[in-house]
Amino acid sequence: MGGWSKEREVSLVSGAAVATALKDTGFQVTEIDVHQDAAALLTQLYPIPDKVFNALHGRFGEDGCVQGLLNILGVPYTHSGVLASALAMDKPMSKRVFKEVGITVADHQILTREQLSQTVFGSKPHVIKPLNEGSSVGVNIIYEGDKYTPTEKEWPFGNHVMAEQYIPGRELTVAVMGERALGVTEIKTGRRFYDYDAKYSDGGSIHQVPAQLPQDIYDEAMRISVLAHKTLGCRGISRADMRYDGKDLYLLEVNTQPGMTPTSLVPEQASYANISFENLVVWLVEHAECDG
């Protein structure tokens, strides 16, 4: 839990909630607040634990890095392995993979910061994203009349930017547990879009589960989410985020380390599927494993 990504605070909340639930169900739990010190982390992992619950969010905890370390140590861990984690975190690469299996995604271009002032897709709005962050970190919607040319300090995510076609419509998300979709949630917010604060602040968003959708669209959202989970090679739990424009579903991304905070979507969908938070985290521990 913790880590040093932009999602550190959320990870600490997720980790604390998971630790409490596991202790309440009889597990002996040691909480490790991970910092950018590999030697210290290795020391904290001795004696070798039976399993690791990975509650890290964002880069280095969600992109295959810590998964690789745990593979080397031979310690089974929750959620996805190295390849699935790395693919899911790399937005351009994951979209290429999704398109190969027939999943509809939004068009995008990869630009440098300096190129952002150029016309993209012929018209606005469009969405600006880092190539490899989660929780809407760094995401901005550029509307007609907006000028967005961030400095290096304002854009600490490298020199490249994903400029993505803006898909109007409804925000949907689906949790996949094993190979089972738990349900479809519609997310509503009074903000310009479902940003970091809307995700993690009390009252920042309203979650409607099950989403009120035509049955064929509801079923298709769940089918796409399971297909994306399998295509990336995800394990444990993942969450697929998508947009519905009234006609088509567009997959935005798959999150391999979904939040486990009190306002998080996966525990909410699990509850809808009659799975308690305690049973959810115990299931994840029981299905922890290393790659290969």
SVG drawing of the C-alpha trace seen along z (x, -y; Angstrom):
<svg xmlns="http://www.w3.org/2000/svg" viewBox="-34 -30 53 51">
<polyline fill="none" stroke="black" stroke-width="0.4" points="0.0,0.0 1.1,-3.6 3.7,-3.8 5.0,-7.1 2.7,-7.5 0.1,-10.3 -2.4,-7.8 -0.5,-7.3 -3.2,-8.7 -5.9,-6.6 -3.7,-3.5 -3.3,-4.1 -7.1,-4.2 -7.6,-1.1 -4.8,0.7 -6.2,-0.2 -9.7,1.0 -8.4,4.3 -6.1,4.9 -9.0,4.3 -11.3,6.7 -8.6,9.4 -7.9,9.1 -11.6,9.3 -11.7,12.6 -8.8,14.1 -5.8,13.4 -2.5,12.3 -1.7,9.0 1.4,6.9 0.9,3.5 3.8,2.3 3.9,-1.4 5.9,-1.2 8.4,-4.0 10.9,-4.4 13.5,-2.2 13.8,1.3 16.2,2.4 13.8,1.3 10.9,3.1 12.9,6.4 13.8,6.1 10.1,5.6 9.2,8.7 11.4,10.9 10.5,13.3 8.7,14.2 5.0,13.9 2.5,16.5 0.8,14.0 0.8,10.4 -2.3,8.3 -1.3,5.7 -3.2,2.5 -0.9,0.2 -2.4,-2.1 -0.8,-3.9 2.7,-3.6 5.2,-1.1 2.5,0.7 0.0,1.2 2.2,1.4 4.1,4.7 7.0,3.4 6.2,4.7 4.6,7.7 8.0,8.6 9.7,8.3 7.2,10.6 7.6,13.1 11.4,13.1 10.7,13.7 8.2,16.4 5.5,14.7 1.9,15.2 0.1,11.8 -3.4,10.6 -4.6,9.1 -2.9,9.3 0.6,10.3 3.4,8.4 2.2,8.5 -1.5,7.8 -0.6,5.0 1.9,3.4 -0.5,3.7 -3.4,2.2 -1.4,-0.7 0.0,-1.6 -3.1,-3.2 -2.0,-3.3 -0.8,0.4 -3.9,1.7 -6.2,-0.1 -4.3,1.7 -4.9,5.0 -8.6,4.3 -9.1,3.3 -7.6,6.6 -10.4,8.5 -13.1,6.2 -13.7,3.9 -14.6,0.4 -12.2,-2.3 -12.0,-6.1 -9.6,-7.4 -6.5,-9.0 -3.2,-10.6 0.1,-10.6 1.5,-14.1 4.3,-16.0 3.4,-18.8 4.5,-21.3 2.0,-19.8 -1.0,-20.2 -1.8,-23.6 -2.3,-22.0 -5.8,-20.9 -6.7,-17.4 -9.5,-15.3 -10.5,-18.5 -12.6,-19.9 -13.0,-20.0 -13.7,-18.7 -11.0,-16.1 -9.5,-14.5 -5.9,-14.9 -4.4,-12.0 -1.0,-10.8 0.1,-7.6 0.4,-5.6 -1.5,-7.0 -4.7,-5.9 -7.6,-7.4 -8.0,-10.2 -4.7,-11.7 -3.7,-14.4 -6.9,-14.0 -8.3,-17.2 -11.2,-17.8 -10.4,-20.5 -13.5,-22.3 -13.9,-24.8 -12.1,-28.0 -9.9,-26.3 -6.1,-26.7 -4.1,-24.0 -0.3,-24.1 1.1,-22.9 4.6,-23.6 6.9,-20.8 6.1,-21.6 2.3,-21.5 2.7,-18.2 5.0,-16.0 4.1,-12.9 6.8,-12.9 7.0,-14.7 4.2,-12.7 0.5,-13.1 -2.5,-11.1 -5.1,-13.3 -8.3,-11.2 -11.6,-11.7 -14.2,-12.8 -17.1,-10.4 -20.3,-12.2 -22.8,-10.3 -23.0,-8.1 -20.1,-6.9 -20.3,-3.2 -18.1,-0.7 -18.1,3.0 -16.2,5.1 -14.9,8.5 -14.2,11.1 -12.4,14.1 -14.3,14.4 -17.6,13.1 -18.9,9.6 -20.6,8.4 -22.8,5.7 -22.9,2.4 -22.7,-0.9 -23.6,-4.3 -21.5,-7.2 -23.0,-10.6 -21.1,-13.8 -21.8,-17.5 -18.2,-18.2 -17.1,-18.7 -16.2,-15.0 -15.4,-12.1 -12.1,-13.4 -9.8,-12.4 -11.8,-14.4 -15.1,-13.1 -13.8,-9.6 -12.6,-9.9 -14.3,-12.8 -17.5,-12.3 -20.4,-13.5 -18.2,-13.8 -20.3,-11.4 -23.4,-9.3 -23.3,-5.6 -26.3,-3.9 -26.1,-0.1 -27.6,1.6 -27.4,-1.0 -30.7,-1.7 -29.9,-0.6 -31.5,1.4 -30.9,5.0 -28.9,5.7 -26.6,2.7 -26.3,3.9 -25.3,7.4 -22.9,6.1 -21.1,3.9 -20.6,7.0 -19.5,9.1 -16.9,6.5 -15.5,6.2 -15.0,10.0 -13.4,10.1 -11.0,7.2 -10.1,8.9 -9.3,12.2 -7.6,10.5 -5.1,8.7 -4.6,11.9 -5.9,10.3 -6.3,12.2 -8.4,11.7 -10.4,8.5 -10.3,5.8 -12.6,2.9 -13.5,1.8 -14.5,-1.8 -16.5,-2.8 -18.7,-5.4 -22.1,-4.9 -23.2,-7.5 -26.7,-6.2 -25.7,-3.9 -22.2,-2.3 -20.1,-1.4 -16.5,-2.6 -14.0,-0.9 -11.8,-3.6 -9.5,-1.4 -9.1,1.5 -8.0,1.0 -6.1,4.0 -5.9,2.6 -9.3,1.1 -9.8,-1.1 -11.0,0.5 -11.9,-2.7 -15.4,-3.4 -16.4,-5.2 -14.9,-2.6 -16.9,-1.0 -15.8,2.6 -16.9,3.2 -20.1,1.5 -20.7,3.8 -19.7,6.8 -22.3,5.8 -24.9,5.7 -23.9,9.2 -24.3,10.3 -20.6,10.4 -19.5,8.7 -16.3,6.6 -14.8,9.2 -15.6,12.1 -14.3,10.0 -10.8,9.5 -10.7,13.1 -11.5,14.3 -8.6,12.2 -6.2,13.6 -7.3,17.2 -6.7,16.6 -3.3,14.9 -0.5,16.4 2.7,15.6 3.2,15.6 3.8,18.8"/>
</svg>
